[in-house]
Amino acid sequence: VQLQASGGELVQAGGSLRVSCAASGRTFSSSTMGWFRQSPGKEREFVAAMSRSGGSAYYTDSVKGRFTISRDNAKNTVYLQMNSLKPEDTAIYYCAASTRYIITSYLREIRQYDYWGQGTQVTVSS
């Protein structure tokens, strides 16, 4: 699976942005998809994940109610809709995929994901 993230840009605090991740390969629909982010000087952290079917979504507490992950298996694409953006959301956002089933409690672990995109920069100005 090859992943290509896009859509990152500079936005004002309180604004919205949608980032996308296009996947190549036949295994997208059977892959658990995740979004992670990394700010300068910080470790990469889990943001959101979605089950293979799209029936279940999981979020880190800091983005609950503001971010929404979704996927379109027909387009081999996963999205992250980000609303009410805050300066602390500034980071490089990475999409990730796992062709293996991931237990819910392990979804936030980087090591569970086999494939990573190159990242897209999201900058939120105050």
Secondary structure, DSSP 8 states (H G I E B T S, - for coil): -EEEEE---EEETT--EEEEEEEESTTGGGSEEEEEEE-TTS--EEEEEE-TTS--EEE-GGGTTTEEEEEETTTTEEEEEE-S--GGG-EEEEEEEESS---GGGTT-GGG--EE---EEEEEE-
